[in-house]
């Protein structure tokens, strides 16, 4: 597409875009709820709570456990500490690369594009995951949820990415799976790609009106003038 011809850098969301982290997150949430003597929520429900960072994830979990009553500050504080401890135990075994991520990132990097990660995930968990899957070296910019004052859908992290890459909004593409990603891109003035396979609160990503919607990660290559790589499974 002609409007993508000026793209010089791409920023990616992490959870639901590069990495399927739902199992590890749901395990940590359920362990947290169990420790606080609440019932487990289960992965199918926890998936609908992912996307706004750990604080909101925990708030949603407790609100559900309390049957739609708002949790107290003390409950939120305790639950967040428990979650961080349990997620340290579940994050590696409960996270998987989505198909085509490794080959697509490699092709984009060879094309000379600058790549970044912009995620609401707590910063201490981001780099270990990228390193575990051998893709940390692909990114020039990595921004976690603790690196900004305002998380997505606020555009702060994307503005920081543009500054670090020395790009204008017209030169940066943002790729994500949720309405937070698309809203952040729009607020920053960037083009956006919405992926259908992520965790978008149970709603279709098309409803957020990204510039393009793709069903697979490898579809990025023909969009940016590259032949699509051979499909392979990287889901370990």
Number of C-alpha atoms within 10 A of each C-alpha: 9 7 9 17 12 13 19 20 25 23 27 22 25 24 26 23 24 25 20 21 25 23 21 22 26 25 23 23 29 22 23 27 21 13 13 15 10 16 14 18 19 13 16 12 15 23 21 16 21 26 27 18 18 20 17 15 21 24 21 19 26 25 16 17 19 12 9 11 10 15 18 12 10 9 14 19 15 13 23 20 11 18 25 18 14 19 20 14 14 18 22 17 11 17 21 22 23 23 20 21 22 20 18 21 21 12 18 20 16 10 14 10 16 20 24 24 25 26 27 28 22 16 16 13 16 21 14 14 20 20 11 12 16 11 17 18 9 17 17 15 17 20 23 22 22 15 17 16 9 13 21 25 22 19 22 18 27 28 21 16 26 23 12 12 19 13 16 18 20 18 19 30 23 26 29 31 28 31 24 21 32 27 20 22 28 20 16 22 18 23 22 26 22 26 25 21 19 25 26 23 16 13 13 18 25 17 8 16 16 24 16 15 18 17 11 16 21 22 18 19 17 12 15 18 13 14 13 16 14 9 13 12 11 14 13 10
